[in-house]
Amino acid sequence: MGRSTFWCTESGGTRRVVLVTALLACGVAARGRAQHEHAGAPEEPTEVLGIPMTRIGSGTAWLPDAAPMPGYHGRAGGWTVMAHGSAFLQYDRQFGTRGDYQVGSVNWLMVGLVRDVAGGVVRLRALASAEPWTLTDRGYPQLLQSAEPYPNRQHPHHVVSEAAVAFEHAVGSRVALSLYAAPVGEPALGPVFYLHRPLAALDPTAPLGHHAQDFTHTSFGVVTWSAFSHNARVEASAFNGTHPDSVRTNFDAVRLDSYAVRLSLNPSSHWALAAWFGHLAPTQSSHAHEASDRFGASALLTKPFGVAGQWSTALVYSADLPADAGHPLNSVLLETTLQLDRANALFGRAEYVRRTAGDLALVGSVSRELDTAAVSLGYQRRVLGSAGLNAGVGAKGTLNLVPEELRLFYGSRTPAAVMAYLLVRPSPR
């Protein structure tokens, strides 16, 4: 009847740690079915102003058109269905006085549905993760990561971090309007969320500046209006500025108490540029904070490398200006991925973050503000490649840099960390 159904099953007794891996594997069947649609099946949705669907990286943020986004595509009724994600099984070891270790899984799955409606395009998006079970509610160890609520750890992502609907409609040959609404989603504040940037395909850990750059990717209440051309986009958001609570399996109260604006430019298929400003309202939640302003800019670049390789890099600057501070708290991130060929890749980060003592749970013990930094370098080798699924093994080392007054708390001025992992994700097209 012109309808395709996508499904797969997993036998009982399988551990939750491989939940997302199983979901990704289900997409292989979807991809294969999509390649064999019979005549009369629904046509692909219109690309508004000729903008490819893969340009939307997270929320409404833009990636370079050339950025890799391996995933599965199929059709169900009048909808085009897309799914992509990854599942890491990693051993994480953080050294020093405040170090820790863990075997866990960082994982996520994004599903999108698109169709033509009323002369425009409707997009439905959902981002899910099994991390509350595969990492526990304490997340994974990461030295110098801000304490929310555990110091030197990165919290797990919510089971559902995005559930959104967007409608786009051209109002001429060169301009279109859009409306994005989500009980949980991402406002127009910050760069493309780190999980959706190319480096995340190889590195499961969050940047140290995550909470100063893109923690609002999970906001319980978002409405974004935008106008865009083929190469530029202007957006304004009303959203919930409260950081999600520590229960990662539920939905927080939805409210719109903060605002943001963002300008995005894609001057070519290789570049994506953005600049933003936002105001976060004060909160009295478990992660209470005073009113603050946030501003910053980012540049993402993706280019071919050699015969079968690709180079992707991102430069992100973002700063918070608390209401009671006379100067901003800056963060700078440079991250890069060099896909040498189809099997080998190098990746790394260099970052600087100005932290408060409260961020590191050291209130009253050290200076109110502290300069921290980290440098990471990693390598991944593909060990399995098929038409639908890739598996690889990788490792990375990190050298953290702290001021002299933190030596006592971290055991040295250069506490180190290592990670080894197995990764399963969709194959590149």
PLY file of the C-alpha trace (Angstrom):
ply
format ascii 1.0
element vertex 429
property float x
property float y
property float z
element edge 428
property int vertex1
property int vertex2
end_header
0.00 0.00 0.00
2.97 2.31 -0.57
4.11 2.04 3.05
7.37 0.65 4.42
7.76 -0.52 8.01
11.14 -0.62 9.72
11.67 -2.82 12.73
14.07 -5.27 14.31
14.23 -7.30 17.49
16.84 -8.24 20.07
16.73 -11.44 22.10
16.21 -11.18 25.86
19.05 -11.04 28.32
21.17 -8.57 26.34
22.81 -5.94 28.52
21.67 -2.35 28.37
25.22 -1.33 27.56
24.64 -2.41 23.94
21.17 -0.88 23.62
22.18 1.86 21.20
24.37 -0.55 19.22
21.32 -2.71 18.66
19.27 0.30 17.61
21.92 1.29 15.11
22.02 -2.23 13.73
18.27 -2.03 13.16
18.97 0.78 10.72
20.83 -1.61 8.39
17.52 -3.19 7.50
16.01 0.26 6.99
18.83 1.27 4.67
18.57 -1.89 2.62
14.82 -1.52 2.24
15.22 2.06 1.13
17.45 0.91 -1.72
14.72 -1.36 -3.06
11.60 0.81 -2.98
9.08 -0.10 -5.63
7.59 2.29 -8.15
4.98 4.65 -6.79
6.75 5.18 -3.48
6.66 8.73 -2.05
9.14 11.19 -3.48
11.93 12.64 -1.39
10.93 15.81 0.53
11.76 19.12 -1.07
15.07 20.66 -0.02
14.01 24.20 0.93
16.10 26.67 -1.11
18.27 23.72 -2.19
19.78 23.31 1.30
20.72 19.64 1.93
19.08 17.96 4.90
22.50 16.95 6.27
23.41 20.61 6.92
21.30 20.67 10.11
23.63 19.35 12.78
21.78 19.80 16.09
18.70 21.81 16.93
18.76 24.37 14.11
22.56 24.81 13.97
24.34 24.40 10.63
27.23 22.09 9.74
29.36 22.43 6.59
27.62 20.69 3.70
30.80 18.63 3.22
30.80 17.35 6.83
30.43 13.56 7.03
27.17 12.25 8.46
27.03 8.47 8.00
23.61 7.06 8.72
20.61 5.18 7.42
17.87 6.45 5.16
14.52 4.90 4.30
10.86 5.68 3.75
7.75 5.05 5.81
4.49 6.19 4.29
5.00 9.75 3.09
8.00 10.29 5.37
11.71 10.12 4.67
13.35 8.51 7.72
16.95 9.15 8.76
18.91 7.66 11.66
22.50 8.10 12.76
24.48 7.75 15.96
27.26 5.81 17.66
28.00 3.50 20.56
31.35 3.45 22.39
32.42 0.84 24.91
35.31 2.56 26.66
37.81 2.16 29.47
38.47 5.58 30.99
41.36 6.17 33.42
41.98 9.58 35.01
45.21 9.81 37.05
46.14 11.95 40.03
44.70 12.67 43.45
41.22 13.36 42.05
41.41 10.64 39.41
39.10 7.68 38.89
38.46 4.92 36.35
35.43 3.33 34.72
34.29 0.87 32.07
31.15 2.25 30.47
29.42 3.24 27.25
28.87 6.66 25.70
26.11 6.33 23.12
23.42 8.22 21.25
20.88 7.77 18.47
19.31 10.55 16.39
16.17 9.86 14.36
14.63 12.36 11.94
11.47 12.25 9.82
10.85 14.70 6.97
7.95 15.26 4.57
6.35 17.94 2.40
3.34 19.62 4.03
1.30 22.66 2.94
3.90 23.89 0.51
6.70 23.58 3.03
8.69 20.92 4.87
7.99 19.42 8.30
10.85 17.91 10.29
10.45 15.69 13.35
13.60 14.98 15.38
14.47 12.90 18.44
17.81 12.35 20.19
18.02 9.43 22.63
20.73 7.83 24.77
21.08 4.87 27.12
23.81 6.61 29.15
21.85 6.87 32.43
22.26 3.07 32.59
25.54 2.54 30.72
27.39 5.30 32.63
25.21 5.47 35.79
23.86 8.75 37.14
27.42 9.85 38.03
28.56 9.84 34.41
32.19 9.16 33.48
35.44 10.46 35.05
36.94 13.57 33.43
39.44 15.75 35.27
38.63 19.49 35.38
35.08 19.00 34.14
32.67 21.24 36.06
30.76 19.79 38.99
27.13 19.16 38.06
26.62 17.59 40.54
29.86 15.54 40.73
33.27 17.23 40.38
35.71 15.98 37.75
33.05 13.94 35.98
30.86 14.47 32.91
27.21 13.66 33.56
25.28 11.20 31.35
22.93 12.62 28.75
19.19 12.37 29.15
17.34 9.38 27.78
15.62 11.94 25.53
17.67 15.09 24.86
15.61 16.34 21.91
12.01 15.87 20.83
11.22 18.61 18.34
9.15 19.62 15.35
10.15 22.23 12.77
8.33 23.73 9.80
10.15 25.49 6.94
8.48 27.41 4.12
10.00 29.42 1.27
8.53 32.91 0.84
10.30 33.51 -2.42
13.11 32.09 -4.50
15.81 33.27 -2.08
14.30 33.50 1.42
12.52 31.05 3.72
11.07 31.14 7.22
11.07 28.44 9.86
9.61 27.66 13.28
11.21 25.12 15.64
9.39 24.04 18.81
10.42 21.44 21.38
9.40 20.34 24.87
13.09 19.41 25.04
15.53 20.67 22.44
18.29 23.13 21.57
17.97 26.92 21.26
19.94 29.15 18.90
22.78 29.57 21.39
26.26 28.17 20.89
27.93 26.12 18.16
26.73 22.81 16.76
26.46 20.55 19.81
29.72 18.59 20.19
28.09 15.17 19.65
27.13 16.28 16.13
30.48 17.71 15.12
32.82 15.42 13.12
35.25 14.87 16.03
32.51 13.14 18.04
32.61 10.27 15.56
35.98 9.32 17.11
36.12 10.90 20.59
33.40 10.05 23.14
34.35 12.67 25.75
32.89 16.15 26.13
35.09 19.24 25.77
36.05 20.86 29.08
34.25 23.99 27.90
31.01 22.13 27.21
29.09 23.92 29.96
30.24 27.32 28.70
29.59 26.52 25.04
26.65 24.20 24.37
25.11 22.75 27.55
21.77 24.30 26.49
21.46 21.54 23.87
19.10 19.93 26.40
16.65 22.70 27.31
13.19 21.79 28.55
11.24 24.28 26.48
12.45 25.86 23.22
10.83 27.97 20.50
13.03 29.30 17.68
12.01 31.56 14.83
14.35 32.09 11.88
14.71 33.55 8.42
17.30 32.14 6.06
18.70 32.17 2.57
20.85 29.51 0.96
23.97 30.78 2.75
22.80 32.77 5.81
20.43 32.28 8.73
19.19 34.67 11.44
17.51 33.09 14.49
15.85 34.12 17.75
14.96 31.70 20.54
12.96 31.72 23.75
13.98 28.82 25.96
14.39 27.36 29.44
17.70 28.57 30.85
17.65 26.15 33.79
20.21 23.37 33.62
18.42 19.98 33.61
18.23 18.30 37.01
20.23 15.21 37.98
17.46 12.75 37.08
18.32 11.89 33.48
15.33 9.64 32.76
12.49 12.15 33.10
11.19 15.40 31.58
11.74 18.59 33.58
9.17 21.36 33.83
8.82 23.24 30.53
9.25 27.02 30.64
10.47 29.91 28.48
12.47 32.31 30.67
15.61 33.05 28.61
16.40 34.26 25.11
19.10 34.00 22.44
19.96 35.16 18.93
22.37 33.63 16.42
23.72 34.44 12.97
24.97 31.55 10.81
26.87 31.78 7.52
27.86 28.96 5.15
29.91 30.77 2.50
30.81 27.49 0.78
30.20 23.77 1.15
33.35 23.51 3.32
32.61 26.21 5.90
30.03 26.86 8.62
30.39 30.07 10.66
28.22 31.23 13.56
28.04 33.95 16.22
25.57 34.15 19.12
24.36 36.03 22.17
22.00 34.86 24.89
20.65 35.78 28.29
20.05 33.01 30.84
17.57 33.85 33.58
18.48 33.15 37.24
17.31 29.82 38.64
16.78 28.24 42.04
16.98 24.62 40.91
19.48 21.99 42.09
21.91 23.65 39.63
21.07 27.19 40.75
22.85 30.08 39.01
22.55 33.83 38.85
21.46 35.61 35.70
24.20 35.58 33.08
24.90 36.53 29.49
26.61 34.22 27.01
28.26 35.14 23.73
30.66 33.54 21.30
31.50 32.44 17.78
32.54 29.28 15.95
34.10 28.22 12.65
33.79 24.68 11.28
35.75 23.48 8.25
35.62 20.18 6.34
37.84 19.45 3.31
39.01 16.39 1.37
42.40 14.91 2.29
44.40 12.72 -0.07
42.60 10.05 -2.11
40.02 8.78 0.40
40.54 10.95 3.47
38.96 14.02 5.01
40.01 16.77 7.38
37.49 18.40 9.73
38.26 21.03 12.31
36.36 23.39 14.62
37.37 26.55 16.46
34.95 27.64 19.19
35.09 30.68 21.47
32.40 31.16 24.08
32.15 33.20 27.28
29.78 33.54 30.22
29.30 36.91 31.90
27.59 36.38 35.28
25.52 39.28 36.56
27.85 39.78 39.54
31.11 39.59 37.53
32.93 42.48 35.96
34.52 40.36 33.24
33.61 37.25 31.21
34.70 33.68 31.90
36.28 32.68 28.59
36.65 29.30 26.91
38.46 28.45 23.67
38.39 25.09 21.89
40.30 23.85 18.85
39.44 20.32 17.74
40.41 18.44 14.61
39.95 15.08 12.92
42.17 13.80 10.11
40.73 10.77 8.33
43.92 9.51 6.67
42.15 6.86 4.59
39.19 4.51 4.96
40.75 2.70 7.92
42.97 5.11 9.88
42.26 8.42 11.59
43.93 10.86 13.98
42.04 13.26 16.21
42.77 15.78 18.93
41.72 18.76 21.03
43.41 21.76 22.60
41.33 23.87 24.96
41.42 26.60 27.57
38.68 27.26 30.13
38.56 29.86 32.90
36.77 28.12 35.76
35.37 29.31 39.05
36.39 27.47 42.20
32.76 26.39 42.51
32.95 24.62 39.16
35.61 22.34 40.65
33.97 22.02 44.09
36.86 23.93 45.72
34.97 26.90 47.14
36.96 28.67 49.90
40.10 26.64 49.21
41.62 28.46 46.24
41.27 31.62 44.17
37.76 32.48 43.03
38.73 32.01 39.36
41.24 29.57 37.83
42.84 29.08 34.41
42.72 25.45 33.22
43.69 23.79 29.95
43.99 20.38 28.30
45.54 18.81 25.21
44.36 15.45 23.80
45.61 13.27 20.94
44.08 10.04 19.71
44.12 7.38 16.98
41.43 5.07 15.64
41.72 2.00 13.42
38.73 0.48 11.65
38.55 -3.26 12.25
35.24 -4.02 10.53
33.57 -2.33 7.61
30.41 -3.36 5.80
27.69 -1.77 3.71
25.82 -0.82 6.84
28.08 -0.87 9.90
31.59 0.11 10.95
33.54 -1.03 14.00
36.80 0.46 15.16
39.21 0.47 18.06
40.81 3.62 19.35
42.81 5.20 22.11
43.65 8.71 23.26
45.79 10.42 25.85
45.08 13.70 27.60
47.40 16.07 29.44
45.61 18.53 31.72
47.21 21.78 32.84
46.35 23.40 36.19
47.76 26.39 38.12
50.23 25.89 40.95
47.57 26.34 43.63
45.74 23.24 42.33
48.81 20.99 42.50
47.83 19.75 45.97
44.31 18.83 44.85
45.30 17.07 41.59
48.65 15.56 42.55
50.61 17.55 39.95
50.29 20.48 37.60
49.88 18.09 34.65
47.45 15.32 35.67
47.00 12.89 32.77
44.27 10.60 31.45
44.01 7.74 28.97
41.10 6.06 27.23
40.71 2.98 25.05
37.48 2.03 23.29
35.54 -0.06 20.83
33.23 1.96 18.56
30.25 0.82 16.48
28.53 3.26 14.12
26.98 3.49 10.64
29.28 3.20 7.64
30.10 6.34 5.65
28.23 6.54 2.40
0 1
1 2
2 3
3 4
4 5
5 6
6 7
7 8
8 9
9 10
10 11
11 12
12 13
13 14
14 15
15 16
16 17
17 18
18 19
19 20
20 21
21 22
22 23
23 24
24 25
25 26
26 27
27 28
28 29
29 30
30 31
31 32
32 33
33 34
34 35
35 36
36 37
37 38
38 39
39 40
40 41
41 42
42 43
43 44
44 45
45 46
46 47
47 48
48 49
49 50
50 51
51 52
52 53
53 54
54 55
55 56
56 57
57 58
58 59
59 60
60 61
61 62
62 63
63 64
64 65
65 66
66 67
67 68
68 69
69 70
70 71
71 72
72 73
73 74
74 75
75 76
76 77
77 78
78 79
79 80
80 81
81 82
82 83
83 84
84 85
85 86
86 87
87 88
88 89
89 90
90 91
91 92
92 93
93 94
94 95
95 96
96 97
97 98
98 99
99 100
100 101
101 102
102 103
103 104
104 105
105 106
106 107
107 108
108 109
109 110
110 111
111 112
112 113
113 114
114 115
115 116
116 117
117 118
118 119
119 120
120 121
121 122
122 123
123 124
124 125
125 126
126 127
127 128
128 129
129 130
130 131
131 132
132 133
133 134
134 135
135 136
136 137
137 138
138 139
139 140
140 141
141 142
142 143
143 144
144 145
145 146
146 147
147 148
148 149
149 150
150 151
151 152
152 153
153 154
154 155
155 156
156 157
157 158
158 159
159 160
160 161
161 162
162 163
163 164
164 165
165 166
166 167
167 168
168 169
169 170
170 171
171 172
172 173
173 174
174 175
175 176
176 177
177 178
178 179
179 180
180 181
181 182
182 183
183 184
184 185
185 186
186 187
187 188
188 189
189 190
190 191
191 192
192 193
193 194
194 195
195 196
196 197
197 198
198 199
199 200
200 201
201 202
202 203
203 204
204 205
205 206
206 207
207 208
208 209
209 210
210 211
211 212
212 213
213 214
214 215
215 216
216 217
217 218
218 219
219 220
220 221
221 222
222 223
223 224
224 225
225 226
226 227
227 228
228 229
229 230
230 231
231 232
232 233
233 234
234 235
235 236
236 237
237 238
238 239
239 240
240 241
241 242
242 243
243 244
244 245
245 246
246 247
247 248
248 249
249 250
250 251
251 252
252 253
253 254
254 255
255 256
256 257
257 258
258 259
259 260
260 261
261 262
262 263
263 264
264 265
265 266
266 267
267 268
268 269
269 270
270 271
271 272
272 273
273 274
274 275
275 276
276 277
277 278
278 279
279 280
280 281
281 282
282 283
283 284
284 285
285 286
286 287
287 288
288 289
289 290
290 291
291 292
292 293
293 294
294 295
295 296
296 297
297 298
298 299
299 300
300 301
301 302
302 303
303 304
304 305
305 306
306 307
307 308
308 309
309 310
310 311
311 312
312 313
313 314
314 315
315 316
316 317
317 318
318 319
319 320
320 321
321 322
322 323
323 324
324 325
325 326
326 327
327 328
328 329
329 330
330 331
331 332
332 333
333 334
334 335
335 336
336 337
337 338
338 339
339 340
340 341
341 342
342 343
343 344
344 345
345 346
346 347
347 348
348 349
349 350
350 351
351 352
352 353
353 354
354 355
355 356
356 357
357 358
358 359
359 360
360 361
361 362
362 363
363 364
364 365
365 366
366 367
367 368
368 369
369 370
370 371
371 372
372 373
373 374
374 375
375 376
376 377
377 378
378 379
379 380
380 381
381 382
382 383
383 384
384 385
385 386
386 387
387 388
388 389
389 390
390 391
391 392
392 393
393 394
394 395
395 396
396 397
397 398
398 399
399 400
400 401
401 402
402 403
403 404
404 405
405 406
406 407
407 408
408 409
409 410
410 411
411 412
412 413
413 414
414 415
415 416
416 417
417 418
418 419
419 420
420 421
421 422
422 423
423 424
424 425
425 426
426 427
427 428
